[in-house]
């Protein structure tokens, strides 16, 4: 334990964190959906920061065009599974962190089994279909969801706790529509590399705050930032009275935990 305390002493020196806060991190678990530009820095800081168990899920392989922003990978990883490459790099940074890789895509069939195993989820995906799915099961299972997205030189981040009476879920903010389903992904449009680093790191910070129960939660708020203008804005989000996710599913957590345990991925 002595060497562990030395590793995390700069955390422990923070009055709001202290030894108790660090112990909460070491006992906590997080799941990262998507090991791209957001997931790489988020995973690195969570693992290095002492989160005891870290899961990461992606079915993609590393490509050369990823290296401009996906900082866990290098040229030797091109063509390799992202989660396999990430596990190798993270293990070197955080040997005491239990790393759980899922070389698969999140689906309605496996979502409950995967998400139910973790204290909170970071949505680092790059498409609305996955974001809707993550949000739906986080509400069902009552798991905090730290969600971020980036486009060109700007991004946004929020924490969603949609099962709570006064807190919105992701779909309160972005109701499902055909227009959103056809929105461009980062594979189809440009993105400034450091912006993913900024928001992935912010996701890690928000997740740590949730695990330790300190600081001001981003639940019910959205923070936006532009790397071109350096303008930032924090706006309040409202629960949408007609949202079918956080209004009709918030009391079904037990059913989905029990049923989902039968359809997991190894």
N, C-alpha and C positions, 0 to 999 in steps of 0.2 A: 504494500500500500504506500510505503514511503516514496518509491520512485514514481508512482502514479500521482501523488500529491505534488511532487516536484514538477512533473510535466504540466500540471494544471494550476500552478501556483499563481499565475497572473489572472486567472479567473477567480481563484479563491480570495485574492487581494481586493476584489471589488466588493464593497460593503453589501450591496444588494444581492450578490451571489453567495460569497462565503463558502464554507465547507458543505453546508446543507444543500445549497444550490447545485454544487458540483456533483454531489451524491445523487441528486435527482436526475441530472443528465446521464450519469453512469448507469442508473437504473432504468432509463427511458429508452424508447425505440421510435424510429421514424422510417417511413417508406417514401422513397422518391420514385415518382412515375416519370420516366423520360430522362435518359442520361446524355442530353445534348448540352447546349450552351448554358442553360440554367442549372441543369442537374449536376454538371461537373463541379462548379465551385460550391454549390450547396452541399454536395456529398463530401467534398474535401474538408470544408469547415466543420461540418457536423461530426465527421469521424475524428478529425484532429482535436476537436473541442471536447471530446469525451462522451458523446452519446454511446450508450452501451451496445445497442443493436441497431444496425442500419441495413435496411433492405433497399434494393434498387432494381428497377424493372424496365426493360427495353428489349425489343426483338431485332434491333438494327445492328449493322456493322459499321465500323469506322471508315469514312471516306476522306479523300484528300481535302475536299472543300470544308470538312468539319473542323480542321485544325486551326483555322483562323479565330475560333471562339471556344472550342471544346477543349479546355486546357489540361484535362487529364491525359490526353492522347498525344502521340507523336507519330512520325512517319512510319516507325516500325509496327504500329498498330493498324495501319490501313488494311482493310479486309478482315480484321478480327472482330469478334463479337464485342460490342461496347461494354456490356456488363462484365465480361471476362477481363478485358483490359482495365476497366475501372477497379475491379476487385484487386488486381495485382498492384496497381498504383496506390490504392487506399491502404492496403495491408502494410506497405512500407512506411506510410505516414502514421498509422494508428494500429499498432500490433495488438492492442488489447480490445479493439472494437470487433464485435461479432458481425461479420459481413455476410449478407444473404443476397445472392444474385438470382434474378428471375429473367432468363433469356426467353421472354414471351411478351406478347401484347396483352394489355388489360382488356378483358371482354366481359360481357354480362354474365358469362358462365363461371369465370374465375374471380371476379372482383370481390365478392363477399369473403371468400376464403383468404384471399391475399390481404385485403385491407383490415380485416378483423384482428390480425395478428400484431398490429402496431398501435402505438399511442396516438400518432398523428400522421398526416400525409402531406407531402409536398407535391403539388402538381407542376411539373416542369415539362409538360407535353407541348406540342406545337400545333394542335388542331382542336376544333371545337367539339367534335364527337367524343374524343377522349376526356376533355374537360367536363362535359356534361355527365359522362359515365362516372368519373371520379367523384364529382359533386353529389350525384344521386346516392352512391353507396356510402359516402362519408356522412350524409344526413341520416340515412337508414341506420348506420352503425354508431352514430353519435361520435364521430372522430373529427377533431379540428382539421381544417384544410387550409394550408398556406399556398395560395395560388399566385403566380406571376406570369406575365406575358410581355413580349418585346416586339417592336416593329420598327425597322429602320434605325432611328437614333433615340427612340423613346420607349418607355415601359411603364408598367403599373403593377402593383402588388396589393393583396388584401388577404385577410384571414377570414374564413367562413365557418360559422357555427349555426347552420340553418335550422337545427332541431330546437334551438332556444327560441322562446316566444318573441323576443325583441330583436333577433339577429337575422339578417338575410343570408340566403345561400347564393351560390354562383348563378343559378338560373333566375333568381330574383333580379339580378343585374343584367343578365343576357338571356332573355326568354328565347326558347328554341325557334329558329326560323330557317328557311331554305337559304336565305341570303347569308347568314352567318356560317352555315355549313359549307358554303362555297368560298369563304374568305381565304385569302392567300396564306400559305404556310411559309416558314423561313426557307424551305427548300425551293420555293418558287419566287421569293422576293429577297431584297437585300437586307442586311442587318449589320450594324456596327458592333464588332466583337466585344469591346469593353462593356457595352450596355448589358449583355447577358451576364457578364461577371458581376456588375453592380447589382442586378436584381437577383441573381442566384445567391449571392452573398447575403442580401437582405432577407431572402427566404430562410437561410440558415439562422440568421439572427432572430427572426420572428419565431421560428420553430423552437429555438433554445428558450426564448422568453415563455412560450407556451408550456414547455416541459418543466421549467423551473417555477412557473407561476409568478413571474416578476415583470415589471415594466408595464407599459400601456399596450394592451392588445390591439392589433389592427382589425379585430372583429367589428364589423359595422362601419369600417372606414376603408378608403382606398387612397394609396399614395402614388402619385404620378411624377415622373421626372423625364426631362429631355436633356440629352448629352450635348445637343447643339446650342441650346439657349441657356442651359443650367437652371431653368425654371423648374420649380417643384410645387406641387399642390396636393393638399390632403383634403378629401371631401367625404362627407358622411353618406353612407348608403342606407337605403330604406328597405325594409321587408316588403315584398309585393304580395298583397292580399290574395291575389289569384294564382300564386305560384303553386303548381300541383306537386312539386317535390317537397318543399319544406312544410307544407300544410297537410298533405295527405299521407306522408311516409314517416314522419318524425317519431311515431310510436311503434314502428315495426322492427326495431333493432333486433330483438331476441329471435324472431323468426328467421331473419337473414343470417345471423351468426350460426344458428343451428343447421339451416339448410345449406349454407355456403361451405360448411366444413366438409361436405361430401364432394365438392367439385374444385378442389385446389390444384395448384401446380407444384411440382417437386423441384 
